[in-house]
Amino acid sequence: MNDKETIISLLDDFANPKKMASFFVENATPDFLFIRPSGNPIDAKGFEQMITDDIVQEKAEITKIHRFEFFKREYSNLHFYTRFKIYL
């Protein structure tokens, strides 16, 4: 897999309702914080618990990647995408 395919695979895993809860635990750095729509930060374990306990997703998918940019430094990239979700 090339770098772009690897990133798309990660985005697909994040969008997958069965993998989303554990995504950041498995892929984020130890100092990672997810900023919720309320503006409150939550760490990877807290995100996993929130998704597992509080949210039920019927469907989720990446519908469009608007921009994909790789920088010279290893592991640096920028991407913007649209995600479609159905919650129960």
C-alpha positions as a Markdown table, in Angstrom:
| # | Residue | x | y | z |
|---|---|---|---|---|
| 1 | Met | 0.0 | 0.0 | 0.0 |
| 2 | Asn | 1.3 | 3.5 | -0.8 |
| 3 | Asp | 0.9 | 6.4 | 1.7 |
| 4 | Lys | -2.4 | 7.7 | 0.3 |
| 5 | Glu | -3.9 | 4.2 | 0.4 |
| 6 | Thr | -2.7 | 3.7 | 4.0 |
| 7 | Ile | -4.4 | 7.0 | 5.1 |
| 8 | Ile | -7.6 | 6.1 | 3.3 |
| 9 | Ser | -7.6 | 2.8 | 5.0 |
| 10 | Leu | -7.2 | 4.5 | 8.4 |
| 11 | Leu | -10.1 | 6.9 | 7.6 |
| 12 | Asp | -12.3 | 4.0 | 6.6 |
| 13 | Asp | -11.5 | 2.3 | 9.9 |
| 14 | Phe | -12.4 | 5.5 | 11.7 |
| 15 | Ala | -15.7 | 5.7 | 9.9 |
| 16 | Asn | -16.6 | 2.0 | 10.5 |
| 17 | Pro | -19.0 | 1.8 | 13.4 |
| 18 | Lys | -17.5 | -1.5 | 14.6 |
| 19 | Lys | -14.0 | -0.1 | 14.7 |
| 20 | Met | -14.6 | 3.5 | 15.6 |
| 21 | Ala | -14.6 | 3.1 | 19.4 |
| 22 | Ser | -11.2 | 1.6 | 19.6 |
| 23 | Phe | -9.7 | 3.6 | 16.7 |
| 24 | Phe | -7.9 | 6.2 | 18.7 |
| 25 | Val | -6.7 | 3.7 | 21.4 |
| 26 | Glu | -5.0 | 1.7 | 18.6 |
| 27 | Asn | -3.8 | 4.6 | 16.4 |
| 28 | Ala | -3.3 | 7.8 | 18.5 |
| 29 | Thr | -0.3 | 9.1 | 20.4 |
| 30 | Pro | -0.4 | 8.9 | 24.2 |
| 31 | Asp | -1.0 | 12.7 | 24.5 |
| 32 | Phe | -3.9 | 12.6 | 22.0 |
| 33 | Leu | -7.1 | 14.6 | 22.8 |
| 34 | Phe | -10.3 | 14.5 | 20.7 |
| 35 | Ile | -12.2 | 17.8 | 20.8 |
| 36 | Arg | -15.9 | 17.1 | 21.0 |
| 37 | Pro | -18.5 | 19.3 | 19.3 |
| 38 | Ser | -19.1 | 20.8 | 22.8 |
| 39 | Gly | -15.5 | 22.0 | 22.8 |
| 40 | Asn | -14.5 | 19.7 | 25.6 |
| 41 | Pro | -11.5 | 17.5 | 25.1 |
| 42 | Ile | -11.5 | 13.8 | 25.8 |
| 43 | Asp | -8.6 | 11.3 | 25.6 |
| 44 | Ala | -8.5 | 8.1 | 23.5 |
| 45 | Lys | -9.8 | 5.8 | 26.3 |
| 46 | Gly | -12.6 | 8.3 | 27.1 |
| 47 | Phe | -13.6 | 8.5 | 23.5 |
| 48 | Glu | -13.7 | 4.7 | 23.3 |
| 49 | Gln | -16.0 | 4.6 | 26.4 |
| 50 | Met | -18.2 | 7.4 | 25.1 |
| 51 | Ile | -18.7 | 5.7 | 21.7 |
| 52 | Thr | -19.2 | 2.2 | 23.3 |
| 53 | Asp | -21.6 | 3.4 | 26.0 |
| 54 | Asp | -23.5 | 6.4 | 24.8 |
| 55 | Ile | -23.7 | 6.3 | 21.0 |
| 56 | Val | -25.3 | 3.8 | 18.7 |
| 57 | Gln | -24.4 | 4.1 | 15.0 |
| 58 | Glu | -26.3 | 2.3 | 12.3 |
| 59 | Lys | -24.1 | 3.4 | 9.4 |
| 60 | Ala | -21.0 | 5.5 | 8.8 |
| 61 | Glu | -18.9 | 6.0 | 5.8 |
| 62 | Ile | -16.5 | 8.5 | 4.2 |
| 63 | Thr | -18.4 | 10.0 | 1.3 |
| 64 | Lys | -15.8 | 12.4 | -0.1 |
| 65 | Ile | -12.1 | 13.3 | 0.4 |
| 66 | His | -11.9 | 17.0 | -0.4 |
| 67 | Arg | -8.2 | 17.5 | 0.0 |
| 68 | Phe | -5.2 | 15.3 | 0.5 |
| 69 | Glu | -1.7 | 16.8 | 1.1 |
| 70 | Phe | 1.5 | 15.3 | 2.2 |
| 71 | Phe | 4.3 | 17.3 | 3.7 |
| 72 | Lys | 8.1 | 16.7 | 3.6 |
| 73 | Arg | 8.3 | 15.5 | 7.2 |
| 74 | Glu | 7.6 | 11.8 | 7.7 |
| 75 | Tyr | 4.1 | 11.1 | 8.9 |
| 76 | Ser | 2.8 | 14.6 | 8.2 |
| 77 | Asn | -0.3 | 15.0 | 6.1 |
| 78 | Leu | -3.4 | 17.0 | 5.9 |
| 79 | His | -6.8 | 15.8 | 4.8 |
| 80 | Phe | -10.4 | 17.0 | 4.8 |
| 81 | Tyr | -13.2 | 14.7 | 4.3 |
| 82 | Thr | -17.0 | 14.4 | 4.6 |
| 83 | Arg | -18.4 | 11.6 | 6.7 |
| 84 | Phe | -22.0 | 10.4 | 6.6 |
| 85 | Lys | -23.5 | 8.8 | 9.7 |
| 86 | Ile | -26.9 | 7.5 | 10.9 |
| 87 | Tyr | -27.4 | 7.3 | 14.6 |
| 88 | Leu | -30.2 | 5.3 | 16.4 |
